[in-house]
Amino acid sequence: MKLKTKDNINIEGKYSIILPLSEEQNINCEFSPIRIEKNSDGGYTVSGQFVYNSSHDKMTLIQYCAKRNIEIKNK
């Protein structure tokens, strides 16, 4: 997954992330950068890996993405 940020983050760091899926539902995970590219506008595009704190969080995110994919296809 790619993220955009204005901050130059440490490629060797690990970052606690909260992914908001809805107003009632968040997923807690850890983000590990793999690649950082500097953008022409001064920001950065960061590619990385998410590590989930629980298998329940991982399944919740997979189900959410599958549901959103179906919703987008049916538009």
Backbone atoms as SQL, in Angstrom:
CREATE TABLE atoms (id INTEGER PRIMARY KEY, chain TEXT, resi INTEGER, resn TEXT, atom TEXT, x REAL, y REAL, z REAL);
INSERT INTO atoms VALUES
  (1, 'A', 1, 'MET', 'N', 0.848, -1.168, 0.000),
  (2, 'A', 1, 'MET', 'CA', 0.000, 0.000, 0.000),
  (3, 'A', 1, 'MET', 'C', 0.893, 1.231, 0.000),
  (4, 'A', 2, 'LYS', 'N', 0.401, 2.290, -0.629),
  (5, 'A', 2, 'LYS', 'CA', 1.149, 3.545, -0.665),
  (6, 'A', 2, 'LYS', 'C', 0.436, 4.601, 0.164),
  (7, 'A', 3, 'LEU', 'N', 1.241, 5.414, 0.821),
  (8, 'A', 3, 'LEU', 'CA', 0.744, 6.546, 1.592),
  (9, 'A', 3, 'LEU', 'C', 1.452, 7.803, 1.115),
  (10, 'A', 4, 'LYS', 'N', 0.775, 8.921, 1.208),
  (11, 'A', 4, 'LYS', 'CA', 1.411, 10.210, 0.913),
  (12, 'A', 4, 'LYS', 'C', 1.552, 10.981, 2.216),
  (13, 'A', 5, 'THR', 'N', 2.706, 11.625, 2.384),
  (14, 'A', 5, 'THR', 'CA', 2.965, 12.394, 3.594),
  (15, 'A', 5, 'THR', 'C', 3.847, 13.592, 3.249),
  (16, 'A', 6, 'LYS', 'N', 3.776, 14.598, 4.083),
  (17, 'A', 6, 'LYS', 'CA', 4.664, 15.751, 3.935),
  (18, 'A', 6, 'LYS', 'C', 5.949, 15.536, 4.711),
  (19, 'A', 7, 'ASP', 'N', 5.945, 14.567, 5.635),
  (20, 'A', 7, 'ASP', 'CA', 7.099, 14.291, 6.482),
  (21, 'A', 7, 'ASP', 'C', 7.998, 13.227, 5.865),
  (22, 'A', 8, 'ASN', 'N', 9.292, 13.416, 5.972),
  (23, 'A', 8, 'ASN', 'CA', 10.251, 12.403, 5.544),
  (24, 'A', 8, 'ASN', 'C', 10.417, 11.432, 6.707),
  (25, 'A', 9, 'ILE', 'N', 9.853, 10.235, 6.568),
  (26, 'A', 9, 'ILE', 'CA', 9.890, 9.282, 7.674),
  (27, 'A', 9, 'ILE', 'C', 11.087, 8.347, 7.541),
  (28, 'A', 10, 'ASN', 'N', 11.444, 7.701, 8.621),
  (29, 'A', 10, 'ASN', 'CA', 12.570, 6.783, 8.673),
  (30, 'A', 10, 'ASN', 'C', 12.176, 5.467, 8.007),
  (31, 'A', 11, 'ILE', 'N', 12.900, 5.062, 6.987),
  (32, 'A', 11, 'ILE', 'CA', 12.573, 3.829, 6.270),
  (33, 'A', 11, 'ILE', 'C', 12.774, 2.600, 7.153),
  (34, 'A', 12, 'GLU', 'N', 13.564, 2.705, 8.194),
  (35, 'A', 12, 'GLU', 'CA', 13.787, 1.574, 9.093),
  (36, 'A', 12, 'GLU', 'C', 12.859, 1.603, 10.302),
  (37, 'A', 13, 'GLY', 'N', 11.967, 2.587, 10.358),
  (38, 'A', 13, 'GLY', 'CA', 11.053, 2.706, 11.493),
  (39, 'A', 13, 'GLY', 'C', 9.836, 1.813, 11.365),
  (40, 'A', 14, 'LYS', 'N', 9.127, 1.694, 12.472),
  (41, 'A', 14, 'LYS', 'CA', 7.835, 1.007, 12.517),
  (42, 'A', 14, 'LYS', 'C', 6.871, 1.983, 13.159),
  (43, 'A', 15, 'TYR', 'N', 5.694, 2.125, 12.554),
  (44, 'A', 15, 'TYR', 'CA', 4.749, 3.158, 12.967),
  (45, 'A', 15, 'TYR', 'C', 3.396, 2.557, 13.311),
  (46, 'A', 16, 'SER', 'N', 2.869, 2.931, 14.460),
  (47, 'A', 16, 'SER', 'CA', 1.523, 2.502, 14.845),
  (48, 'A', 16, 'SER', 'C', 0.521, 3.319, 14.048),
  (49, 'A', 17, 'ILE', 'N', -0.399, 2.621, 13.385),
  (50, 'A', 17, 'ILE', 'CA', -1.378, 3.254, 12.500),
  (51, 'A', 17, 'ILE', 'C', -2.784, 2.841, 12.925),
  (52, 'A', 18, 'ILE', 'N', -3.705, 3.783, 12.838),
  (53, 'A', 18, 'ILE', 'CA', -5.119, 3.478, 13.020),
  (54, 'A', 18, 'ILE', 'C', -5.793, 3.734, 11.679),
  (55, 'A', 19, 'LEU', 'N', -6.384, 2.694, 11.095),
  (56, 'A', 19, 'LEU', 'CA', -7.094, 2.818, 9.822),
  (57, 'A', 19, 'LEU', 'C', -8.585, 2.964, 10.110),
  (58, 'A', 20, 'PRO', 'N', -9.154, 4.140, 9.856),
  (59, 'A', 20, 'PRO', 'CA', -10.592, 4.310, 10.093),
  (60, 'A', 20, 'PRO', 'C', -11.395, 3.705, 8.936),
  (61, 'A', 21, 'LEU', 'N', -12.212, 2.706, 9.231),
  (62, 'A', 21, 'LEU', 'CA', -13.052, 2.076, 8.212),
  (63, 'A', 21, 'LEU', 'C', -14.431, 2.730, 8.156),
  (64, 'A', 22, 'SER', 'N', -14.887, 3.195, 9.298),
  (65, 'A', 22, 'SER', 'CA', -16.167, 3.896, 9.388),
  (66, 'A', 22, 'SER', 'C', -16.129, 4.719, 10.674),
  (67, 'A', 23, 'GLU', 'N', -17.217, 5.393, 10.965),
  (68, 'A', 23, 'GLU', 'CA', -17.261, 6.178, 12.200),
  (69, 'A', 23, 'GLU', 'C', -17.174, 5.293, 13.437),
  (70, 'A', 24, 'GLU', 'N', -17.644, 4.043, 13.318),
  (71, 'A', 24, 'GLU', 'CA', -17.653, 3.131, 14.470),
  (72, 'A', 24, 'GLU', 'C', -16.490, 2.143, 14.488),
  (73, 'A', 25, 'GLN', 'N', -15.771, 2.002, 13.374),
  (74, 'A', 25, 'GLN', 'CA', -14.817, 0.906, 13.262),
  (75, 'A', 25, 'GLN', 'C', -13.441, 1.387, 12.823),
  (76, 'A', 26, 'ASN', 'N', -12.430, 1.010, 13.601),
  (77, 'A', 26, 'ASN', 'CA', -11.028, 1.299, 13.299),
  (78, 'A', 26, 'ASN', 'C', -10.225, 0.016, 13.375),
  (79, 'A', 27, 'ILE', 'N', -9.137, -0.030, 12.620),
  (80, 'A', 27, 'ILE', 'CA', -8.212, -1.155, 12.668),
  (81, 'A', 27, 'ILE', 'C', -6.864, -0.611, 13.155),
  (82, 'A', 28, 'ASN', 'N', -6.311, -1.252, 14.171),
  (83, 'A', 28, 'ASN', 'CA', -4.990, -0.889, 14.678),
  (84, 'A', 28, 'ASN', 'C', -3.964, -1.826, 14.041),
  (85, 'A', 29, 'CYS', 'N', -2.879, -1.247, 13.526),
  (86, 'A', 29, 'CYS', 'CA', -1.834, -2.064, 12.923),
  (87, 'A', 29, 'CYS', 'C', -0.504, -1.319, 12.986),
  (88, 'A', 30, 'GLU', 'N', 0.526, -1.974, 12.493),
  (89, 'A', 30, 'GLU', 'CA', 1.860, -1.385, 12.449),
  (90, 'A', 30, 'GLU', 'C', 2.272, -1.275, 10.981),
  (91, 'A', 31, 'PHE', 'N', 2.837, -0.133, 10.610),
  (92, 'A', 31, 'PHE', 'CA', 3.272, 0.121, 9.232),
  (93, 'A', 31, 'PHE', 'C', 4.789, 0.127, 9.187),
  (94, 'A', 32, 'SER', 'N', 5.335, -0.670, 8.262),
  (95, 'A', 32, 'SER', 'CA', 6.787, -0.710, 8.046),
  (96, 'A', 32, 'SER', 'C', 7.086, -0.216, 6.640),
  (97, 'A', 33, 'PRO', 'N', 7.753, 0.932, 6.502),
  (98, 'A', 33, 'PRO', 'CA', 8.089, 1.447, 5.166),
  (99, 'A', 33, 'PRO', 'C', 9.038, 0.512, 4.433),
  (100, 'A', 34, 'ILE', 'N', 8.826, 0.393, 3.123),
  (101, 'A', 34, 'ILE', 'CA', 9.700, -0.412, 2.271),
  (102, 'A', 34, 'ILE', 'C', 10.413, 0.479, 1.260),
  (103, 'A', 35, 'ARG', 'N', 9.703, 1.490, 0.761),
  (104, 'A', 35, 'ARG', 'CA', 10.261, 2.388, -0.260),
  (105, 'A', 35, 'ARG', 'C', 9.709, 3.787, -0.045),
  (106, 'A', 36, 'ILE', 'N', 10.571, 4.797, -0.197),
  (107, 'A', 36, 'ILE', 'CA', 10.150, 6.191, -0.054),
  (108, 'A', 36, 'ILE', 'C', 10.597, 6.956, -1.300),
  (109, 'A', 37, 'GLU', 'N', 9.632, 7.651, -1.920),
  (110, 'A', 37, 'GLU', 'CA', 9.927, 8.462, -3.103),
  (111, 'A', 37, 'GLU', 'C', 9.598, 9.913, -2.795),
  (112, 'A', 38, 'LYS', 'N', 10.482, 10.825, -3.192),
  (113, 'A', 38, 'LYS', 'CA', 10.229, 12.251, -3.023),
  (114, 'A', 38, 'LYS', 'C', 9.401, 12.741, -4.201),
  (115, 'A', 39, 'ASN', 'N', 8.307, 13.450, -3.920),
  (116, 'A', 39, 'ASN', 'CA', 7.425, 13.982, -4.957),
  (117, 'A', 39, 'ASN', 'C', 7.908, 15.366, -5.403),
  (118, 'A', 40, 'SER', 'N', 7.488, 15.772, -6.569),
  (119, 'A', 40, 'SER', 'CA', 7.870, 17.086, -7.087),
  (120, 'A', 40, 'SER', 'C', 7.269, 18.223, -6.264),
  (121, 'A', 41, 'ASP', 'N', 6.186, 17.969, -5.534),
  (122, 'A', 41, 'ASP', 'CA', 5.552, 19.008, -4.708),
  (123, 'A', 41, 'ASP', 'C', 6.182, 19.121, -3.315),
  (124, 'A', 42, 'GLY', 'N', 7.238, 18.358, -3.069),
  (125, 'A', 42, 'GLY', 'CA', 7.931, 18.434, -1.790),
  (126, 'A', 42, 'GLY', 'C', 7.518, 17.369, -0.799),
  (127, 'A', 43, 'GLY', 'N', 6.432, 16.654, -1.060),
  (128, 'A', 43, 'GLY', 'CA', 5.987, 15.588, -0.168),
  (129, 'A', 43, 'GLY', 'C', 6.658, 14.269, -0.522),
  (130, 'A', 44, 'TYR', 'N', 6.182, 13.214, 0.099),
  (131, 'A', 44, 'TYR', 'CA', 6.757, 11.888, -0.096),
  (132, 'A', 44, 'TYR', 'C', 5.648, 10.869, -0.333),
  (133, 'A', 45, 'THR', 'N', 5.941, 9.876, -1.168),
  (134, 'A', 45, 'THR', 'CA', 5.071, 8.716, -1.331),
  (135, 'A', 45, 'THR', 'C', 5.804, 7.545, -0.703),
  (136, 'A', 46, 'VAL', 'N', 5.150, 6.911, 0.267),
  (137, 'A', 46, 'VAL', 'CA', 5.768, 5.835, 1.029),
  (138, 'A', 46, 'VAL', 'C', 5.035, 4.531, 0.733),
  (139, 'A', 47, 'SER', 'N', 5.765, 3.528, 0.272),
  (140, 'A', 47, 'SER', 'CA', 5.214, 2.192, 0.085),
  (141, 'A', 47, 'SER', 'C', 5.642, 1.357, 1.283),
  (142, 'A', 48, 'GLY', 'N', 4.741, 0.504, 1.744),
  (143, 'A', 48, 'GLY', 'CA', 5.100, -0.288, 2.902),
  (144, 'A', 48, 'GLY', 'C', 4.179, -1.448, 3.154),
  (145, 'A', 49, 'GLN', 'N', 4.417, -2.077, 4.274),
  (146, 'A', 49, 'GLN', 'CA', 3.698, -3.278, 4.676),
  (147, 'A', 49, 'GLN', 'C', 2.976, -3.017, 5.988),
  (148, 'A', 50, 'PHE', 'N', 1.754, -3.511, 6.076),
  (149, 'A', 50, 'PHE', 'CA', 0.997, -3.425, 7.317),
  (150, 'A', 50, 'PHE', 'C', 1.092, -4.755, 8.056),
  (151, 'A', 51, 'VAL', 'N', 1.341, -4.690, 9.352),
  (152, 'A', 51, 'VAL', 'CA', 1.349, -5.865, 10.210),
  (153, 'A', 51, 'VAL', 'C', 0.217, -5.666, 11.210),
  (154, 'A', 52, 'TYR', 'N', -0.688, -6.623, 11.256),
  (155, 'A', 52, 'TYR', 'CA', -1.881, -6.493, 12.093),
  (156, 'A', 52, 'TYR', 'C', -1.637, -7.058, 13.483),
  (157, 'A', 53, 'ASN', 'N', -2.229, -6.408, 14.480),
  (158, 'A', 53, 'ASN', 'CA', -2.072, -6.824, 15.866),
  (159, 'A', 53, 'ASN', 'C', -2.850, -8.088, 16.177),
  (160, 'A', 54, 'SER', 'N', -3.887, -8.373, 15.386),
  (161, 'A', 54, 'SER', 'CA', -4.674, -9.586, 15.610),
  (162, 'A', 54, 'SER', 'C', -5.208, -10.098, 14.286),
  (163, 'A', 55, 'SER', 'N', -5.495, -11.396, 14.234),
  (164, 'A', 55, 'SER', 'CA', -6.068, -11.968, 13.019),
  (165, 'A', 55, 'SER', 'C', -7.483, -11.432, 12.806),
  (166, 'A', 56, 'HIS', 'N', -8.166, -11.043, 13.878),
  (167, 'A', 56, 'HIS', 'CA', -9.509, -10.453, 13.771),
  (168, 'A', 56, 'HIS', 'C', -9.432, -9.132, 13.011),
  (169, 'A', 57, 'ASP', 'N', -8.458, -8.276, 13.336),
  (170, 'A', 57, 'ASP', 'CA', -8.294, -7.009, 12.619),
  (171, 'A', 57, 'ASP', 'C', -8.005, -7.246, 11.142),
  (172, 'A', 58, 'LYS', 'N', -7.158, -8.229, 10.840),
  (173, 'A', 58, 'LYS', 'CA', -6.817, -8.533, 9.455),
  (174, 'A', 58, 'LYS', 'C', -8.062, -8.994, 8.691),
  (175, 'A', 59, 'MET', 'N', -8.857, -9.885, 9.281),
  (176, 'A', 59, 'MET', 'CA', -10.076, -10.373, 8.633),
  (177, 'A', 59, 'MET', 'C', -11.094, -9.256, 8.452),
  (178, 'A', 60, 'THR', 'N', -11.204, -8.377, 9.435),
  (179, 'A', 60, 'THR', 'CA', -12.128, -7.250, 9.345),
  (180, 'A', 60, 'THR', 'C', -11.758, -6.373, 8.158),
  (181, 'A', 61, 'LEU', 'N', -10.479, -6.088, 7.979),
  (182, 'A', 61, 'LEU', 'CA', -10.028, -5.256, 6.872),
  (183, 'A', 61, 'LEU', 'C', -10.250, -5.951, 5.526),
  (184, 'A', 62, 'ILE', 'N', -9.981, -7.249, 5.443),
  (185, 'A', 62, 'ILE', 'CA', -10.200, -7.997, 4.204),
  (186, 'A', 62, 'ILE', 'C', -11.682, -7.974, 3.828),
  (187, 'A', 63, 'GLN', 'N', -12.554, -8.192, 4.799),
  (188, 'A', 63, 'GLN', 'CA', -13.996, -8.175, 4.539),
  (189, 'A', 63, 'GLN', 'C', -14.455, -6.774, 4.119),
  (190, 'A', 64, 'TYR', 'N', -13.927, -5.760, 4.769),
  (191, 'A', 64, 'TYR', 'CA', -14.273, -4.376, 4.418),
  (192, 'A', 64, 'TYR', 'C', -13.867, -4.070, 2.972),
  (193, 'A', 65, 'CYS', 'N', -12.643, -4.445, 2.595),
  (194, 'A', 65, 'CYS', 'CA', -12.154, -4.172, 1.242),
  (195, 'A', 65, 'CYS', 'C', -12.975, -4.940, 0.202),
  (196, 'A', 66, 'ALA', 'N', -13.325, -6.184, 0.497),
  (197, 'A', 66, 'ALA', 'CA', -14.145, -6.966, -0.427),
  (198, 'A', 66, 'ALA', 'C', -15.515, -6.321, -0.610),
  (199, 'A', 67, 'LYS', 'N', -16.117, -5.880, 0.478),
  (200, 'A', 67, 'LYS', 'CA', -17.430, -5.222, 0.412),
  (201, 'A', 67, 'LYS', 'C', -17.351, -3.930, -0.396),
  (202, 'A', 68, 'ARG', 'N', -16.321, -3.118, -0.151),
  (203, 'A', 68, 'ARG', 'CA', -16.155, -1.857, -0.889),
  (204, 'A', 68, 'ARG', 'C', -15.918, -2.123, -2.371),
  (205, 'A', 69, 'ASN', 'N', -15.168, -3.166, -2.684),
  (206, 'A', 69, 'ASN', 'CA', -14.899, -3.518, -4.073),
  (207, 'A', 69, 'ASN', 'C', -16.205, -3.854, -4.797),
  (208, 'A', 70, 'ILE', 'N', -17.067, -4.612, -4.150),
  (209, 'A', 70, 'ILE', 'CA', -18.377, -4.951, -4.740),
  (210, 'A', 70, 'ILE', 'C', -19.226, -3.706, -4.909),
  (211, 'A', 71, 'GLU', 'N', -19.228, -2.824, -3.909),
  (212, 'A', 71, 'GLU', 'CA', -20.009, -1.575, -3.991),
  (213, 'A', 71, 'GLU', 'C', -19.533, -0.724, -5.167),
  (214, 'A', 72, 'ILE', 'N', -18.237, -0.623, -5.362),
  (215, 'A', 72, 'ILE', 'CA', -17.684, 0.195, -6.441),
  (216, 'A', 72, 'ILE', 'C', -18.026, -0.415, -7.803),
  (217, 'A', 73, 'LYS', 'N', -17.942, -1.738, -7.921),
  (218, 'A', 73, 'LYS', 'CA', -18.276, -2.396, -9.183),
  (219, 'A', 73, 'LYS', 'C', -19.745, -2.234, -9.539),
  (220, 'A', 74, 'ASN', 'N', -20.624, -2.155, -8.548),
  (221, 'A', 74, 'ASN', 'CA', -22.064, -2.057, -8.784),
  (222, 'A', 74, 'ASN', 'C', -22.550, -0.633, -8.995),
  (223, 'A', 75, 'LYS', 'N', -21.672, 0.339, -9.000),
  (224, 'A', 75, 'LYS', 'CA', -22.083, 1.726, -9.222),
  (225, 'A', 75, 'LYS', 'C', -22.407, 1.984, -10.663);
